[in-house]
Amino acid sequence: MNAKQAALGVALALAAAGSAVAGDKGADRATLERGKYLLTISGCNDCHTPRYMEVDGKIPESEWLVGAPVGFQGPWGTTYPANLRLAVHAMSEEAWLTRARASMKPPMPWFNLAAMSGADLKAVYHYIRALGPKGSPAPQYVPPGQQVNTPYFVFVPQNLPPAPRAAAR
């Protein structure tokens, strides 16, 4: 094999590695694979990738994490799954770490994200950045009692048993 064939082989291997690897110059392949793994097992796509749960996760990776226009409404108001590809693209790594450890409105399980190690949060950051910006921003938060003009799920428990009474003293 001559040098030209070897160079072509390396170029083809890099191309086959996927857009995520090529898209983030700040991370190695192992970091990007770790980020993808963490996003997958953490269920990020369940809310942040439209139709992901309806099709058993069979959504092309190129469509992942673009947010959704379907909100989640509860006593906190109506929240929407953010377009993580746009949000993370606009953040520095340090800004991501700060945001990932901050409290967020339901139903985002922010406490699970905040519990991740710094290395894991950085892997998630680099993987999302490697996907590249795509899509439109999610709708803005709507406070309780205000008009919601998008589809939404209602997160209010039904048929709860009566609350236990406090013991009389």
N, C-alpha and C positions, 0 to 999 in steps of 0.2 A: 504494500500500500504506500503510495507516495504522499507527500505533504498536502497536496491539493485534495486528495481523496479523504485524508484524515480530517482536514479542516471542514470539508463538506459534511462528513459524518458527525462532527461535533456540532455544527450548525443545525443539522437535522435533529439531533438529540435534544438540543436546547429548544427548538421549535416544538417538538413533541412533548416537552415537559409541561406545556400549558401556558396560557396567558398569565396566570397568577404568578408564576415564577419569573416571567419576563417583566412584569409590570412594576415590581418594587425593587429598586436598586439597593435598598437598605437592609435586605434580609437574604439569608442563604436558604437553600431549598429545604433543609430540615426545619427551619423556623416557620416557613410558609406551610409546610405539611402539618406542623404542630398547630398552627393557627386554624387551618381548615378542619382538622380533627376536633379541636375544642369547640369551634362554631357548630359543627355537626352534632356532637354529643350534648351540647348545651341547649339545643333546640332553638337557636337564633333564627334559623330559617322558618320555623313554625309560624312566626308572626311577621318577620321582616322580609319574607319572600312570598309574593302573592301566589295563591293556590298550592303552596308546597304540601300542606297536609291533605288537601283534597285528592292529590295525585300520588300519594305515598312517597313524596320526596323525589319524584322523577321529573325534576326541573333541571334544565341545563345549568351548569355552574355559572355560565355567562349571565344568567338571569337572577342570580342570588342577591339578596340583601338590598333590594331597590325600594323597600318600604311598601306601604299599602294604604289605599284610600279608605279602608274600612276601619272604623274606630272602635274603641272599647269604652263603654260608658258605665259609670258607677257613681258613688257619692263624691268622688274626686273631680268629676266632670267627664269629658270625652278626650281620650288620648289616642294617638295613632302610632303605629310602628314606623320609626324613622327610616329614611333612606340612608342606611349606614354607609353606603359607598360614597354618597355626596358629603355626609357629615364628617366621616373620617378623612376623606381626601382634603378637607379644609382645615384639619387639625394637625398640630405638631404631635410628636409622640408624647411629650410631656402633658400637653393639653388633653390628649386621649386618656392618659393614666389618671389625671385629676377627674375627668368626667366619668370614667368607668368606676371610680370609687365613690362617687357622689350619689345621694339619694335621688330616686326618680319616681314619677307617678306610676300607679298601677296601670296595667297588670305587669309591667316590666319587672322581672325578678332581679332588680339591681343588686340586692344583697348577695346573690350568687356570683355576679360579675365582680363585685367588690371583694369577694373572698378569694378570687384568683390571685396567684402569685404575680409579681411584676413581670417575670419572664413569660408567663402565659398571656398576660394582657398585651405585652409587646408582640407576641406571636400573632394574636388576634388582630391587632392593629396593622401589622405588616401584611397579613393575608388580605384583609379588607382593602387596604391601599393597592395591593397587587391586582385585585380585580379591576381597579380603575373606576373613575366616576361614571355613573350611568343613571338615567331616569330623571325623575322630577322629585322635588322635596315632598314629603308627606304633608297632609293638611295640618294646620296649626291646632294646638290644644284649644278646646272649647270649655270654659268654666261651667260649673254646675248651674242649671237653670237657663242657660242660653241656647238659642236655636242651633241645631246641628243639621247641616245640609248634605251630609254624606251618609252612606250606609253605616250601621254600627251594631255591635253586639252589646246587650245589656248585661252587666255583671252585678246583679243584685240577687242574692239568694232568695229562693222561694220555699215555702212550706217549712220554715225553721221551727223547731220546737220552742216553746216558751223559754225565755231566759230564766235560769235558776234564781230564786229569791234569795236575797241576803238574809242570813240568820238574824232573828230579832234578839236584841240584848236585853 
